[in-house]
Amino acid sequence: MASTSAQGKPSTGVSPRKLSTALNAGMRALGQVQRTDGHWCGLLQGDSILESEYLLMKFILGQEDADSMDGSGRETLDRIAAGLRLQQRPDGTWGQYPDADMDLSATVKGYFALKLMGDDPDAPHMAAARGAVLSAGGAEGVNTFSNFYLACLGQVSWDAIPAIPPEIMLLPRWSTFHISKVSAWTRTMIVPLAIVTTLRPTRSLPQASGIDELYVNEHARNTLGQTVDAPPGWAAFFGFADRCMKTLHRFGGTPFRKASLDRCREWMLDRASQDGSAATIGLGAIFPPMVYLQIALHAMGWSRDHPVLKRAEHDLDDFMVDKGDHIMIQPCFSPVWDTGYALYTLGACGLRAGDESVDAAVDWLLAKECTFRGDWASTVRTLGNASSWYFEYENAWYPDVDDTAQVAMALQQTGDDRAIAAGERGVQWLLAMQNEDGGWAAFDRTRHRQVLEYVPFADHNAMQDPSCPDITGRVLECLSRFGYSIDDLPVQRGVAYIQSQQTADGAFIGRWGVNYIYGTWQSLVGPLKCGVHPEAPWVQEAGRWLHSIQHPDGSFGESAHSYIDPATKGIGRSTASQTAWAAMTLMAIFGTSDTHVERAIKWLVDTQLSKAHAADPAKNPDGDPAGSWCEEEYTGTGFPRVFYLRYHLYRLYFPVMAIATFKHSSC
């Protein structure tokens, strides 16, 4: 297997025996973590705001001393608080991932939540957090979605909160500000928040329980700040509109206010349904809207005993992970995503229909096939025999392009006739979801509307869901599996869109993974499989960029800091998932004889957890099975610059996929 690369460097090589041993160990590890019903669902880890916001929600609802749905009492909140303390850094701050800079909003919410839970504000960890907040300019600098919690607990005036008039539900569909124009995840947040900002539920706390000590400027604390980078004209426009809406609020709002609130409530309840084909486990099936739903219905006077609220509370509490002395809260579940990738990895290893693991995964994914016409249907022509998949266990209102493409590919690869037919139905849905610019977005067929980025509550950096190159590349890879090529118009348009997004040094940004390594992998493999020639200048440029960022030991790594400072793209601690992404990209461009590929694969083989290493907590802090890898970094992206994810199965199925691809391509 030894070879010489196109650059003339001697190959390091990987012995066939070690390669087979590593691949077999990885496949065994994948089998060990497969659930009994055939699916996979790894732990999905976010940051401290999940714990702090859950605690703040309980105080807003007045439930801090009440029993939970499972019968547990205050000890559950105490263990959540313990998990929050564990995430605090030595300097007193909390961040979006372990090595991130201080996140002011996370630090303010962490401090406030712990103070409400009884932590002494003069204790060293609290004093350190307070000092960090004050050094950063004070709590008045938190983001909009943090201020919603603070207003509900009486720490800031509602004048400091952007008005979200419920009347938006009555706007005509052609309006720029119609609810369908914002991203799916923003939609599920701002509808319940429209209720909250209108009804303004406020719990009065004793002054000693508040966070006056975190503020520097009282005027700034209680007025709407400029948290969005908007041109002066648009900033003035939205500032004026906000003042007008708040003035109108003092007089009871518009004549349509009650009807608008009723529409908001019905919209939420429809999308939180667990009935029939529209089944969804929680509004949006993700943490923030599931929290806001409880607060909104509480503000509307609903009793905690109402079946809808009981179910909503139970669904949210299911995100808790018992870690013994503390509780970690997940932002959502990722079973369809993990199963799609794990099944695809088994296919890369050569397993097909007839294998027990493959058949069980196929059956589980086929049961998750979604034909319900959710929010996406408002912008898509009538479809025939088309279907899709979502990310979570149940989320029929919001299937997504990324999952549908990955699942369709995985099903096609099995060779099972039922699976292939389902994949073809998914392809029909994908084709209908292509945007006018040739790319694909996550949840909707849409286009970019810059004005939405200037709305005062747009500081979560996720107001829109426009086309992105990583999803577009995945769709093209999926289409190639079903016989589409560069000769087909949808592929040509998709490739043109991807080329338009390439950076000056050849890389592509990753919207859903960290960051340029992920984006370059996803953006390139699909076009290449559709017939774009590897010698195309733009493809070679991307390959050269990957060569330039490889670590001396053959690995790759990149921090999420590259979203803030692009000069740091491709720079970071080595990770198994990112090394696998880079290796698979380089294989698609240069083939397996490229020494950069061989060095990356060798690093993966050499760092795989042996049985001895797997039994050592120092080398395996997460308790992964032998055959997996140790990876503590966050390589998944929720919202760039705002929220990142640590997928606990990324460190298993991506390296196994890369090793399998290398082995079967080079033998």
VOLOBA-509906 format. One record per residue (C-alpha): x, z, y; residue in three letters. Coordinates in steps of 0.5 Angstrom, whole numbers, padded with zeros to 4 digits, always signed. Layout:
residues N
XZYALA;...
***
This chain:
residues 667
+0000+0000+0000MET;+0006+0000+0005ALA;+0006-0005+0010SER;+0008-0007+0017THR;+0004-0007+0023SER;+0003-0013+0028ALA;+0007-0009+0032GLN;+0013-0009+0027GLY;+0013-0001+0026LYS;+0014+0001+0019PRO;+0008+0004+0015SER;+0007+0011+0013THR;+0003+0009+0007GLY;-0002+0013+0003VAL;-0001+0014-0004SER;-0007+0011-0008PRO;-0008+0017-0012ARG;-0008+0022-0006LYS;-0013+0017-0003LEU;-0018+0018-0009SER;-0017+0025-0009THR;-0019+0026-0002ALA;-0025+0021-0003LEU;-0027+0025-0009ASN;-0027+0032-0006ALA;-0030+0029+0000GLY;-0036+0026-0004MET;-0037+0033-0008ARG;-0037+0037-0001ALA;-0043+0032+0001LEU;-0046+0034-0005GLY;-0045+0041-0004GLN;-0049+0041+0002VAL;-0055+0036+0000GLN;-0061+0040+0000ARG;-0065+0041-0006THR;-0070+0036-0003ASP;-0065+0030-0002GLY;-0064+0031+0005HIS;-0058+0034+0010TRP;-0058+0038+0016CYS;-0052+0041+0019GLY;-0052+0047+0024LEU;-0053+0044+0031LEU;-0049+0048+0036GLN;-0050+0048+0043GLY;-0048+0053+0049ASP;-0049+0060+0051SER;-0055+0057+0056ILE;-0059+0057+0049LEU;-0059+0065+0048GLU;-0059+0067+0055SER;-0065+0062+0057GLU;-0069+0065+0051TYR;-0068+0072+0053LEU;-0070+0070+0060LEU;-0076+0067+0057MET;-0078+0074+0054LYS;-0077+0078+0060PHE;-0082+0072+0064ILE;-0087+0073+0058LEU;-0086+0081+0058GLY;-0085+0080+0051GLN;-0078+0084+0051GLU;-0080+0090+0047ASP;-0086+0086+0043ALA;-0085+0084+0036ASP;-0083+0077+0034SER;-0088+0073+0030MET;-0084+0075+0024ASP;-0085+0082+0025GLY;-0078+0084+0028SER;-0077+0088+0034GLY;-0073+0089+0040ARG;-0067+0088+0035GLU;-0067+0081+0035THR;-0066+0080+0042LEU;-0061+0085+0041ASP;-0057+0081+0036ARG;-0058+0075+0041ILE;-0055+0078+0047ALA;-0049+0080+0042ALA;-0049+0072+0041GLY;-0049+0071+0048LEU;-0043+0076+0049ARG;-0039+0073+0044LEU;-0039+0067+0048GLN;-0036+0070+0054GLN;-0029+0068+0056ARG;-0024+0073+0057PRO;-0024+0071+0065ASP;-0032+0073+0065GLY;-0035+0066+0065THR;-0039+0062+0060TRP;-0038+0054+0059GLY;-0041+0048+0056GLN;-0036+0048+0051TYR;-0030+0053+0049PRO;-0025+0050+0053ASP;-0029+0048+0059ALA;-0029+0050+0066ASP;-0033+0055+0068MET;-0041+0053+0068ASP;-0044+0057+0074LEU;-0051+0056+0072SER;-0049+0059+0065ALA;-0045+0065+0068THR;-0051+0067+0072VAL;-0056+0066+0067LYS;-0051+0070+0062GLY;-0050+0076+0067TYR;-0057+0076+0069PHE;-0060+0076+0061ALA;-0055+0081+0059LEU;-0056+0086+0065LYS;-0064+0085+0063LEU;-0062+0087+0056MET;-0059+0094+0059GLY;-0051+0092+0060ASP;-0048+0096+0065ASP;-0046+0092+0071PRO;-0040+0096+0072ASP;-0038+0094+0065ALA;-0031+0090+0065PRO;-0035+0084+0062HIS;-0040+0084+0067MET;-0036+0086+0073ALA;-0031+0080+0071ALA;-0037+0075+0071ALA;-0040+0078+0077ARG;-0033+0076+0080GLY;-0033+0069+0078ALA;-0040+0068+0080VAL;-0038+0070+0087LEU;-0031+0067+0087SER;-0035+0060+0086ALA;-0039+0061+0092GLY;-0045+0065+0089GLY;-0051+0064+0085ALA;-0054+0060+0090GLU;-0050+0054+0087GLY;-0054+0054+0080VAL;-0057+0048+0078ASN;-0065+0047+0079THR;-0067+0048+0072PHE;-0063+0055+0072SER;-0067+0057+0079ASN;-0074+0056+0075PHE;-0072+0062+0071TYR;-0070+0066+0077LEU;-0076+0064+0081ALA;-0080+0067+0075CYS;-0077+0073+0075LEU;-0077+0074+0083GLY;-0070+0073+0084GLN;-0071+0067+0089VAL;-0077+0064+0093SER;-0081+0059+0090TRP;-0079+0055+0096ASP;-0072+0054+0093ALA;-0075+0050+0087ILE;-0077+0043+0088PRO;-0084+0042+0088ALA;-0087+0038+0082ILE;-0094+0036+0084PRO;-0098+0036+0077PRO;-0102+0030+0081GLU;-0096+0026+0078ILE;-0100+0025+0072MET;-0105+0021+0076LEU;-0101+0016+0079LEU;-0102+0009+0077PRO;-0097+0006+0072ARG;-0094+0001+0076TRP;-0091+0007+0081SER;-0084+0008+0081THR;-0085+0015+0080PHE;-0090+0015+0074HIS;-0089+0019+0068ILE;-0087+0014+0064SER;-0081+0012+0068LYS;-0077+0018+0067VAL;-0073+0019+0060SER;-0077+0022+0054ALA;-0073+0029+0055TRP;-0075+0029+0062THR;-0082+0028+0061ARG;-0083+0033+0056THR;-0079+0038+0061MET;-0083+0036+0068ILE;-0090+0036+0065VAL;-0090+0044+0063PRO;-0086+0045+0070LEU;-0091+0042+0074ALA;-0096+0047+0072ILE;-0090+0053+0073VAL;-0089+0050+0080THR;-0096+0050+0082THR;-0098+0057+0079LEU;-0092+0060+0080ARG;-0092+0066+0075PRO;-0087+0071+0078THR;-0085+0078+0075ARG;-0083+0083+0079SER;-0077+0087+0077LEU;-0074+0093+0080PRO;-0069+0092+0085GLN;-0064+0095+0080ALA;-0065+0090+0075SER;-0064+0084+0079GLY;-0058+0080+0081ILE;-0058+0081+0089ASP;-0050+0082+0088GLU;-0049+0075+0085LEU;-0051+0072+0092TYR;-0047+0070+0098VAL;-0052+0067+0103ASN;-0059+0070+0103GLU;-0062+0063+0107HIS;-0059+0059+0101ALA;-0061+0063+0096ARG;-0069+0062+0098ASN;-0069+0055+0100THR;-0068+0048+0097LEU;-0061+0046+0096GLY;-0058+0039+0095GLN;-0056+0039+0088THR;-0057+0032+0087VAL;-0051+0027+0090ASP;-0056+0022+0094ALA;-0055+0018+0100PRO;-0057+0021+0107PRO;-0063+0017+0107GLY;-0066+0018+0100TRP;-0064+0026+0101ALA;-0068+0026+0108ALA;-0074+0023+0104PHE;-0074+0027+0098PHE;-0073+0033+0103GLY;-0079+0031+0107PHE;-0083+0030+0101ALA;-0082+0037+0098ASP;-0084+0040+0105ARG;-0090+0036+0105CYS;-0092+0038+0098MET;-0090+0045+0099LYS;-0095+0046+0105THR;-0100+0042+0102LEU;-0099+0047+0096HIS;-0101+0053+0101ARG;-0108+0050+0102PHE;-0109+0049+0095GLY;-0106+0042+0094GLY;-0110+0036+0093THR;-0117+0035+0091PRO;-0115+0033+0085PHE;-0110+0039+0083ARG;-0115+0042+0078LYS;-0116+0035+0074ALA;-0108+0034+0075SER;-0107+0041+0072LEU;-0112+0040+0066ASP;-0108+0033+0065ARG;-0102+0036+0064CYS;-0104+0041+0059ARG;-0108+0036+0055GLU;-0101+0032+0055TRP;-0097+0038+0053MET;-0102+0039+0047LEU;-0102+0032+0045ASP;-0095+0032+0044ARG;-0094+0039+0041ALA;-0099+0037+0036SER;-0098+0038+0028GLN;-0104+0034+0026ASP;-0104+0028+0022GLY;-0099+0022+0024SER;-0098+0025+0031ALA;-0094+0031+0028ALA;-0089+0034+0032THR;-0086+0041+0031ILE;-0086+0044+0038GLY;-0086+0040+0045LEU;-0081+0035+0044GLY;-0078+0038+0038ALA;-0072+0041+0042ILE;-0071+0048+0046PHE;-0072+0047+0053PRO;-0079+0044+0053PRO;-0081+0049+0048MET;-0079+0054+0052VAL;-0083+0051+0058TYR;-0089+0050+0054LEU;-0090+0058+0053GLN;-0089+0059+0060ILE;-0094+0054+0062ALA;-0099+0056+0058LEU;-0098+0064+0059HIS;-0098+0062+0067ALA;-0105+0059+0065MET;-0108+0065+0062GLY;-0107+0063+0055TRP;-0106+0069+0050SER;-0100+0070+0046ARG;-0105+0071+0040ASP;-0108+0063+0041HIS;-0106+0059+0035PRO;-0102+0054+0039VAL;-0098+0059+0043LEU;-0097+0063+0036LYS;-0095+0056+0033ARG;-0090+0055+0039ALA;-0087+0061+0039GLU;-0086+0061+0031HIS;-0083+0054+0032ASP;-0078+0056+0037LEU;-0076+0062+0033ASP;-0074+0058+0027ASP;-0068+0055+0031PHE;-0065+0062+0030MET;-0059+0062+0026VAL;-0057+0069+0023ASP;-0050+0070+0023LYS;-0050+0078+0021GLY;-0048+0082+0027ASP;-0051+0077+0032HIS;-0056+0071+0032ILE;-0054+0064+0034MET;-0060+0059+0037ILE;-0060+0052+0036GLN;-0062+0047+0041PRO;-0066+0043+0035CYS;-0065+0041+0028PHE;-0062+0034+0026SER;-0064+0033+0019PRO;-0066+0025+0020VAL;-0059+0024+0024TRP;-0055+0028+0018ASP;-0059+0025+0012THR;-0058+0018+0015GLY;-0051+0018+0016TYR;-0049+0022+0010ALA;-0053+0017+0006LEU;-0049+0011+0009TYR;-0043+0015+0007THR;-0045+0015+0000LEU;-0046+0008+0001GLY;-0039+0007+0004ALA;-0036+0011-0002CYS;-0040+0006-0007GLY;-0046+0009-0009LEU;-0052+0006-0010ARG;-0060+0006-0012ALA;-0060+0010-0019GLY;-0055+0015-0017ASP;-0059+0022-0016GLU;-0056+0024-0009SER;-0058+0017-0007VAL;-0065+0017-0010ASP;-0067+0023-0007ALA;-0064+0022+0000ALA;-0068+0015+0000VAL;-0075+0019-0002ASP;-0074+0024+0003TRP;-0072+0018+0009LEU;-0078+0014+0007LEU;-0083+0020+0007ALA;-0080+0021+0015LYS;-0082+0013+0016GLU;-0086+0014+0023CYS;-0092+0009+0025THR;-0095+0013+0030PHE;-0095+0010+0037ARG;-0092+0015+0041GLY;-0090+0014+0049ASP;-0085+0008+0047TRP;-0091+0004+0046ALA;-0093+0004+0053SER;-0088-0001+0055THR;-0087-0005+0048VAL;-0092-0011+0046ARG;-0097-0010+0040THR;-0093-0009+0034LEU;-0094-0012+0027GLY;-0091-0009+0021ASN;-0086-0004+0024ALA;-0084+0003+0024SER;-0078+0008+0026SER;-0075+0014+0025TRP;-0074+0020+0029TYR;-0068+0026+0030PHE;-0072+0032+0028GLU;-0076+0034+0022TYR;-0082+0032+0025GLU;-0083+0029+0032ASN;-0088+0023+0032ALA;-0089+0022+0039TRP;-0081+0021+0040TYR;-0078+0016+0035PRO;-0071+0014+0037ASP;-0067+0007+0037VAL;-0061+0011+0035ASP;-0064+0014+0029ASP;-0068+0008+0027THR;-0062+0004+0027ALA;-0058+0009+0023GLN;-0063+0010+0018VAL;-0065+0003+0017ALA;-0057+0001+0015MET;-0057+0007+0010ALA;-0063+0005+0007LEU;-0061-0003+0006GLN;-0054-0001+0003GLN;-0057+0003-0003THR;-0060-0004-0006GLY;-0067+0000-0007ASP;-0072-0005-0006ASP;-0077+0000-0003ARG;-0071+0002+0002ALA;-0069-0005+0004ILE;-0077-0006+0006ALA;-0077+0000+0010ALA;-0071-0002+0014GLY;-0073-0009+0015GLU;-0079-0005+0018ARG;-0075-0001+0023GLY;-0071-0007+0025VAL;-0078-0010+0027GLN;-0078-0004+0032TRP;-0071-0005+0034LEU;-0072-0012+0036LEU;-0078-0010+0040ALA;-0074-0004+0044MET;-0069-0009+0047GLN;-0068-0008+0054ASN;-0068-0014+0059GLU;-0061-0013+0060ASP;-0060-0014+0053GLY;-0058-0007+0051GLY;-0062-0002+0048TRP;-0063+0005+0050ALA;-0065+0012+0046ALA;-0073+0013+0047PHE;-0076+0007+0051ASP;-0076+0000+0053ARG;-0074+0001+0060THR;-0069-0001+0066ARG;-0065+0003+0071HIS;-0068+0006+0077ARG;-0063+0009+0081GLN;-0068+0012+0086VAL;-0070+0017+0080LEU;-0063+0020+0081GLU;-0064+0022+0088TYR;-0070+0026+0086VAL;-0069+0034+0088PRO;-0069+0036+0080PHE;-0065+0030+0078ALA;-0059+0035+0077ASP;-0059+0035+0070HIS;-0056+0028+0069ASN;-0061+0026+0065ALA;-0067+0023+0069MET;-0067+0016+0066GLN;-0066+0013+0059ASP;-0062+0006+0061PRO;-0059+0002+0056SER;-0052+0004+0053CYS;-0046+0001+0050PRO;-0046+0006+0044ASP;-0053+0005+0042ILE;-0053-0002+0043THR;-0047-0003+0038GLY;-0050+0001+0033ARG;-0057-0003+0033VAL;-0052-0010+0033LEU;-0049-0007+0027GLU;-0056-0005+0024CYS;-0058-0012+0025LEU;-0052-0015+0022SER;-0054-0011+0015ARG;-0060-0015+0015PHE;-0057-0022+0016GLY;-0057-0023+0024TYR;-0051-0026+0027SER;-0048-0028+0034ILE;-0052-0034+0033ASP;-0058-0030+0034ASP;-0061-0029+0041LEU;-0062-0022+0041PRO;-0055-0021+0038VAL;-0052-0025+0044GLN;-0056-0021+0049ARG;-0053-0015+0046GLY;-0046-0017+0046VAL;-0046-0019+0053ALA;-0049-0013+0055TYR;-0043-0009+0051ILE;-0038-0013+0055GLN;-0041-0012+0061SER;-0040-0004+0060GLN;-0032-0005+0058GLN;-0028-0001+0063THR;-0021-0003+0066ALA;-0017-0001+0060ASP;-0021-0003+0055GLY;-0025+0003+0053ALA;-0033+0004+0053PHE;-0036+0011+0055ILE;-0040+0014+0050GLY;-0047+0017+0052ARG;-0048+0020+0046TRP;-0041+0022+0043GLY;-0035+0025+0046VAL;-0033+0020+0049ASN;-0029+0014+0050TYR;-0027+0014+0043ILE;-0034+0015+0040TYR;-0036+0010+0045GLY;-0031+0005+0044THR;-0032+0006+0036TRP;-0040+0005+0037GLN;-0039-0001+0042SER;-0034-0005+0038LEU;-0036-0005+0030VAL;-0043-0008+0031GLY;-0041-0014+0035PRO;-0035-0015+0030LEU;-0040-0015+0024LYS;-0044-0020+0028CYS;-0039-0025+0028GLY;-0035-0023+0034VAL;-0028-0025+0033HIS;-0023-0020+0032PRO;-0018-0024+0036GLU;-0023-0024+0042ALA;-0019-0022+0048PRO;-0024-0016+0050TRP;-0024-0014+0043VAL;-0016-0014+0043GLN;-0016-0010+0049GLU;-0020-0004+0046ALA;-0016-0004+0040GLY;-0009-0003+0045ARG;-0013+0002+0048TRP;-0014+0006+0042LEU;-0007+0005+0040HIS;-0004+0008+0046SER;-0008+0014+0046ILE;-0006+0016+0038GLN;-0003+0022+0037HIS;+0004+0022+0034PRO;+0002+0025+0028ASP;-0003+0020+0027GLY;-0009+0023+0029SER;-0014+0022+0035PHE;-0018+0027+0040GLY;-0021+0027+0047GLU;-0024+0033+0051SER;-0031+0032+0054ALA;-0027+0033+0060HIS;-0027+0026+0061SER;-0034+0025+0063TYR;-0032+0029+0069ILE;-0025+0026+0070ASP;-0024+0019+0067PRO;-0016+0020+0068ALA;-0017+0024+0062THR;-0020+0019+0057LYS;-0017+0019+0050GLY;-0014+0026+0051ILE;-0015+0032+0047GLY;-0014+0036+0041ARG;-0014+0033+0035SER;-0021+0033+0031THR;-0023+0030+0024ALA;-0029+0026+0027SER;-0026+0023+0033GLN;-0020+0021+0028THR;-0025+0018+0023ALA;-0028+0014+0029TRP;-0022+0011+0032ALA;-0019+0009+0025ALA;-0026+0005+0023MET;-0025+0002+0030THR;-0018+0000+0029LEU;-0020-0003+0022MET;-0025-0007+0024ALA;-0020-0010+0029ILE;-0014-0010+0026PHE;-0015-0009+0018GLY;-0012-0004+0014THR;-0005-0006+0014SER;-0005-0004+0022ASP;+0000+0002+0021THR;-0004+0006+0027HIS;-0010+0006+0021VAL;-0005+0008+0016GLU;-0003+0014+0020ARG;-0010+0016+0022ALA;-0012+0016+0015ILE;-0006+0020+0012LYS;-0007+0025+0018TRP;-0015+0026+0015LEU;-0012+0026+0008VAL;-0007+0031+0010ASP;-0011+0036+0014THR;-0017+0036+0009GLN;-0019+0043+0006LEU;-0016+0044-0001SER;-0020+0050-0005LYS;-0014+0055-0003ALA;-0015+0053+0005HIS;-0023+0053+0004ALA;-0022+0060+0001ALA;-0018+0063+0007ASP;-0023+0065+0013PRO;-0017+0063+0018ALA;-0016+0056+0016LYS;-0024+0055+0015ASN;-0027+0060+0020PRO;-0034+0056+0019ASP;-0034+0057+0011GLY;-0034+0049+0010ASP;-0033+0047+0002PRO;-0027+0044+0000ALA;-0026+0037+0001GLY;-0029+0038+0008SER;-0025+0039+0015TRP;-0024+0044+0020CYS;-0026+0042+0027GLU;-0028+0047+0032GLU;-0029+0042+0038GLU;-0035+0039+0041TYR;-0035+0032+0039THR;-0043+0031+0041GLY;-0046+0029+0047THR;-0053+0032+0050GLY;-0053+0030+0057PHE;-0046+0028+0060PRO;-0043+0034+0065ARG;-0049+0038+0063VAL;-0050+0040+0055PHE;-0045+0038+0049TYR;-0046+0039+0042LEU;-0042+0041+0036ARG;-0045+0038+0030TYR;-0043+0042+0024HIS;-0043+0036+0019LEU;-0039+0031+0023TYR;-0033+0034+0021ARG;-0035+0032+0014LEU;-0039+0025+0013TYR;-0035+0021+0018PHE;-0028+0023+0015PRO;-0030+0021+0008VAL;-0034+0015+0011MET;-0027+0013+0014ALA;-0023+0014+0008ILE;-0028+0010+0004ALA;-0028+0004+0008THR;-0020+0004+0008PHE;-0020+0005+0001LYS;-0025+0000-0001HIS;-0022-0005+0004SER;-0015-0005+0002SER;-0015-0005-0005CYS;
***
